[in-house]
Amino acid sequence: MADKRVFPRLKKRLVVEFSSDGETHTGFTHDLSHTGFFVVTTSLPKPGSRIPATLHLPDGRRITVTGQVIRSRRVPPQLRDSMANGFSLQLAGYFEDYTRFVGSLG
């Protein structure tokens, strides 16, 4: 099956803090694109929820964005060596610092 994405995904591991149901959680990005990113984490927000997330960049800066959880994936224990728990966050709007950072990766 051909990949029909408009924006390519770029592999990059960054620490991500996000809030869901009044609690703060931590995860790592698996990949990023101009429209969002996938977060590897054991704490899965509900699909459809709108959440804030803060990316910790390698140079120490932080970028805060807001997005909608498009899908989440809970992997059975026997498959965790090849896949990870996590969720896809689609950005809710344009975030200049985020766009500039993603542009610098590709």
N, C-alpha and C positions, 0 to 999 in steps of 0.2 A: 504494500500500500504506500502510495506516495505521500510525503509530508506536504500538507497544503498550508502551512503556517506562513503568514506574511512576513513576520519578523523571526529570524533564526534564534534558537536558544543557545546561550553561551554558558559553558560549564564554569561555575565559580562558587567556591565555598566561603560564605560569609556568615557570621553570627547574626541571628535575627531574634529580636524580642517582639512579642505580639501579645495583645490582650484579647481575652475571650471570656465571656461570662463573669466579668469583674476580676479576673485573675490574670497575672502576667506569666507568660511561658517563654521558653527559649527553644530555638532550633537552629538549623543551618540551611542556607540555600543549596540547592542541588544544581539548578540552572536558572538563568535570568534571560528575559527578553525585554524589549521596549514596552511591552504591555503588562508584564507581571513576572512572577517567579514561583518556583516550587520550593516549599519548605519541608525539610526532613525533620520530623518531630514525633513524639509519642502523644502529644496533646493535640487533638484534632478538633478545630472549631466546626460548627455545623455548616454544611453547604448552604450558600445563600446569605450567610451572615456577613456583615460589613465590619471590618476590624482595622485598627491601626497596627502598623508594624514599623520597627526601627532596624535598619541595616547598619551593622558596624563595619566600616570600610577599613582596609589594611593600613591606611595612613592615620587612623584614629578618629576620623570624622564619622558622624552619624547622619543618616538620611531617614527621615520619618515620612511614611506614605500611608495612605488609606486604600483599602481594596475590598473586593468581594471574594469570598471563598467560593470558587467555582466547582471544585471537586475535592474529595478527600479519599485517602486510601489507607486502610488498615490491613496489613499483611499478616497472614498466618505465620506463627513462629518458625515453621519448617522452611519458609521461603525467604526469611529475613537476610540470608546471606547474599541473595541476588536482587532483592527489592527492599525498599524502605517505606515505613509509615510516613505519611505526610499529606500536604494539601497544596493545591494551586491557588494562588492569590492573583486576581486580575485587578490591576490598578484602577482606581476610581478617579480618573482625570489625569492631568498632566502634572508631573513633578520634575521641575527643571534640573535639580541636582541629581535625581535618579537617572534621568535621560542622558545627562552629560556623562555620568559614571558608566552606564551601559555602553554608550558610544565610544568611550575610551578603551573598552575591552576588545572590540572587534576590529 
